[in-house]
Amino acid sequence: MNPKIFPSMLIALDVAAGVVYAVAGDWRRSIYWFAAAVLTATVTY
């Protein structure tokens, strides 16, 4: 089993949360979740 499956799913969920908040117009939370996705991707890959 690939050890990067969980972090990849977490990145996808972070991006999805960022999109949801961006559509709702909450830019602060949207930026937070996109930054969390970038941070997780940086540490994982």
KAJONOR-V450627 format. One record per residue. N is the residue number from 0. RES is the residue in one letter. PSI is psi in degrees with one decimal (none if undefined). NEAR is the number of other C-alpha atoms within 12 Angstrom. Layout:
# KAJONOR-V450627
N|RES|PSI|NEAR  N|RES|PSI|NEAR
This chain:
# KAJONOR-V450627
0|M|135.4|5  1|N|126.4|7  2|P|-9.0|10  3|K|10.0|15  4|I|-48.9|14  5|F|-48.1|15  6|P|-33.5|22  7|S|-40.4|22  8|M|-38.2|17  9|L|-40.0|22  10|I|-44.3|27  11|A|-41.2|21  12|L|-38.3|20  13|D|-43.6|27  14|V|-41.8|27  15|A|-41.8|21  16|A|-39.4|25  17|G|-39.4|27  18|V|-43.7|23  19|V|-45.5|19  20|Y|-34.1|20  21|A|-41.6|19  22|V|-35.8|13  23|A|-12.8|13  24|G|7.5|13  25|D|88.0|16  26|W|-31.5|18  27|R|-47.6|15  28|R|-33.0|22  29|S|-47.0|23  30|I|-38.4|22  31|Y|-48.0|20  32|W|-35.5|27  33|F|-39.0|27  34|A|-37.5|20  35|A|-39.2|24  36|A|-42.0|28  37|V|-42.4|23  38|L|-45.2|19  39|T|-41.8|23  40|A|-38.5|22  41|T|-42.3|13  42|V|-36.0|13  43|T|-44.6|17  44|Y|none|14
